[in-house]
């Protein structure tokens, strides 16, 4: 039933995107928005992505669904840019089926060109398992996306079978540390050791580190001590509709401007 209804949802505009802020731990500013698919069915209610995506893959709808998400996310970024929102990246998850799609690089380039956006504002996320499976076609896709100027993120890092050699070959821009590991950093010494080592390794090979699923201040403090650069999770924000996300970005911009002005006036008074 969900598969049949999903076909109608794609045709009838029932789908929408929510955006979860990705926060810089150094100062709290929003540096990216992860696009998350939202489907509120009139009878079934909310169909969570964890249930929706496997069904879409099984019934052959993953490619049109994934293309819809990519186009909608890039279009929303254009709307924000036209509204003079401070620059943020948009990140879009790609399933294994999408990542192995012939012509993916050309499709991404076409969508960016149609919306008139710089590739550096788009970040594509692939799972650790997908990224570590490296047949020639996958490596060619990665190289093509990098040549296009799109950022690449390895999602769910720490849950699979990564190796340093694979990471260096992929030349990704960032690692997103898996939620279950982050959840245990304040209580589980093994999880804490793995997360600290992952952050150190990422920095050593020039990758940004992003912690996913941060839920409390103890986790945040641990990540900051380890030098993790960015984080997302319910401690900072639930996924938001586009308008509320934009308001959050603007509020931080106003706060940062006020703080900078206050520092400037304090320095001027000190020297005056």
QUICORZI-V722375 format. One record per pair of residues at least 24 apart in sequence whose C-alpha atoms are under 10 Angstrom apart, sorted by the first residue. I is the first residue (numbers start at 0). J is the second residue. If there is no record, write none. Layout:
BEGIN
i->{I,I}
j->{J,J}
END
This chain:
BEGIN
i->{0,1,1,1,1,1,1,1,2,2,2,2,2,2,2,2,3,4,4,5,5,5,5,5,5,5,5,6,6,6,6,6,8,8,8,8,9,9,9,9,12,13,13,13,13,13,14,14,14,14,14,14,14,15,15,15,15,15,15,15,16,16,16,16,16,16,16,16,17,17,17,17,17,17,17,17,17,18,18,18,18,18,18,18,18,18,18,18,18,18,19,19,19,19,19,19,19,19,19,19,19,19,19,20,20,20,20,20,20,20,20,20,20,20,20,20,20,21,21,21,21,21,21,21,21,21,21,21,21,21,22,22,22,22,22,22,22,22,22,23,23,23,23,23,23,24,24,24,24,24,24,24,24,24,24,24,25,25,25,25,25,26,26,26,27,27,27,27,27,28,28,28,28,28,28,28,28,28,29,29,29,29,29,29,29,29,29,29,29,29,29,29,30,30,30,30,30,30,30,30,31,31,31,31,31,31,31,31,31,31,31,32,32,32,32,32,32,32,32,32,32,32,32,32,32,33,33,33,33,33,33,33,33,33,33,33,34,34,34,34,34,34,34,34,34,34,34,34,34,34,35,35,35,35,35,35,35,35,36,36,36,36,36,36,36,37,37,52,53,56,56,56,56,59,61,61,61,61,61,62,62,62,62,62,62,63,64,65,65,65,65,65,65,65,66,66,66,66,66,66,68,68,69,69,69,69,69,69,69,70,70,70,70,70,70,70,71,72,73,73,73,73,73,73,73,73,73,73,74,74,74,74,74,74,75,75,76,76,76,76,76,77,77,77,77,78,78,79,79,79,79,80,82,83,84,84,84,84,84,85,85,85,85,85,86,86,87,87,87,87,88,88,88,88,88,88,89,89,89,89,89,90,90,90,90,90,90,90,90,91,91,91,91,91,91,91,92,92,92,92,92,92,92,92,93,93,93,93,93,93,94,94,94,94,95,95,95,95,95,95,95,96,97,98,98,98,98,98,98,98,98,98,98,99,99,99,99,99,100,100,100,101,101,101,102,103,103,103,104,104,104,104,104,104,104,104,104,104,105,105,105,105,107,107,107,108,108,108,108,111,117,117,117,118,118,118,118,118,118,118,119,119,119,119,119,120,120,120,121,121,121,121,122,122,122,122,122,122,122,123,123,123,123,123,123,124,124,124,124,124,124,124,124,124,124,125,125,125,125,125,126,126,126,126,126,126,126,126,127,127,127,127,127,127,127,127,127,127,127,127,127,127,127,128,128,128,128,128,128,128,128,129,129,129,130,130,130,130,130,130,131,131,131,131,131,131,131,131,132,132,132,133,133,133,137,138,138,141,141,141,141,142,142,142,145,145,145,145,152,152,152,152,153,153,154,154,154,154,155,155,155,155,156,156,156,156,156,156,156,157,157,157,157,163,163,163,166,166,166,167,167,167,170,170,170,171,171,171,172,172,172,172,172,173,173,173,173,173,173,173,173,174,174,174,174,174,174,174,175,175,175,175,175,175,175,175,176,176,176,176,176,176,176,177,177,177,177,178,178,178,178,178,178,178,179,179,179,180,180,180,181,181,181,181,181,181,181,181,181,182,182,182,182,182,182,182,183,184,184,184,184,184,185,185,185,185,185,185,185,185,186,186,191,191,191,191,194,194,194,194,195,195,195,195,195,195,196,197,197,198,198,198,198,198,199,199,199,201,202,202,202}
j->{43,40,43,46,50,51,54,55,51,54,55,56,57,58,59,60,58,40,43,38,40,51,54,55,58,60,64,55,58,60,63,64,38,39,40,64,60,63,64,67,38,37,38,39,40,41,38,39,40,64,67,68,71,39,67,68,71,72,240,241,68,71,72,75,238,239,240,241,72,237,238,239,240,241,242,243,244,72,89,90,236,237,238,239,240,241,242,243,244,245,89,90,231,232,233,235,236,237,238,239,240,241,244,87,89,230,231,232,233,235,236,237,238,239,244,247,248,87,88,89,90,209,210,211,229,230,231,232,235,236,209,210,228,229,230,231,232,235,236,209,227,228,229,230,231,209,219,220,222,223,226,227,228,229,230,231,223,226,227,228,229,229,251,255,229,230,235,251,255,87,229,247,248,250,251,252,254,255,85,86,87,88,229,230,231,235,244,247,248,249,251,252,85,86,87,88,89,229,230,248,86,87,88,89,90,120,121,122,229,231,248,72,76,87,88,89,90,91,121,122,231,238,239,241,244,72,88,89,90,91,92,122,123,124,231,238,68,69,71,72,73,75,89,90,91,92,238,239,240,241,68,72,90,91,92,238,239,240,64,65,67,68,72,91,92,238,240,94,94,94,95,96,97,96,93,94,95,96,97,93,94,96,97,98,100,97,97,91,92,93,94,96,97,98,93,97,103,106,107,110,92,93,93,106,107,110,111,121,123,106,107,109,110,111,113,114,110,121,107,110,111,113,114,115,116,118,120,121,110,111,113,114,115,116,114,241,114,116,120,121,241,111,114,115,116,114,241,241,242,244,245,116,245,249,245,246,248,249,252,245,248,249,251,252,120,248,120,121,245,248,118,119,120,121,122,150,119,120,121,122,123,120,121,122,123,124,150,151,152,121,122,123,124,125,151,152,122,123,124,125,126,152,153,154,123,124,125,126,129,154,124,125,126,129,125,126,128,129,130,132,137,129,125,123,124,125,126,129,130,136,137,140,141,129,134,136,137,140,136,137,140,136,137,140,140,140,143,144,139,140,141,142,143,144,145,146,147,149,140,143,144,147,144,147,149,144,147,148,149,149,147,148,149,144,145,146,147,148,149,150,145,147,148,149,150,148,149,150,148,149,150,151,148,149,150,151,152,172,173,149,150,151,152,153,154,150,151,152,153,154,155,171,173,174,175,151,152,153,154,155,152,153,154,155,156,158,159,175,152,153,154,155,156,157,158,159,160,161,166,174,175,176,177,153,154,155,156,158,159,160,161,153,154,159,154,161,165,166,169,171,159,160,161,162,165,166,168,169,160,161,165,165,168,169,169,168,169,168,169,170,171,168,169,170,169,170,171,172,206,207,208,209,208,209,178,209,210,211,179,180,210,211,180,194,197,208,209,210,211,190,193,194,197,200,201,204,201,204,206,204,205,206,204,205,206,205,206,207,201,205,206,207,208,201,202,205,206,207,208,209,229,198,201,206,207,208,209,210,207,208,209,210,211,229,230,231,208,209,210,211,212,227,230,209,210,211,212,210,211,212,213,214,231,232,211,212,213,210,211,212,210,211,212,213,214,218,219,221,222,210,211,212,213,214,215,218,218,217,218,219,221,222,215,216,217,218,219,220,221,222,217,218,218,221,222,225,221,222,225,227,221,222,224,225,226,227,225,225,227,222,225,226,227,228,225,226,227,227,226,227,228}
END
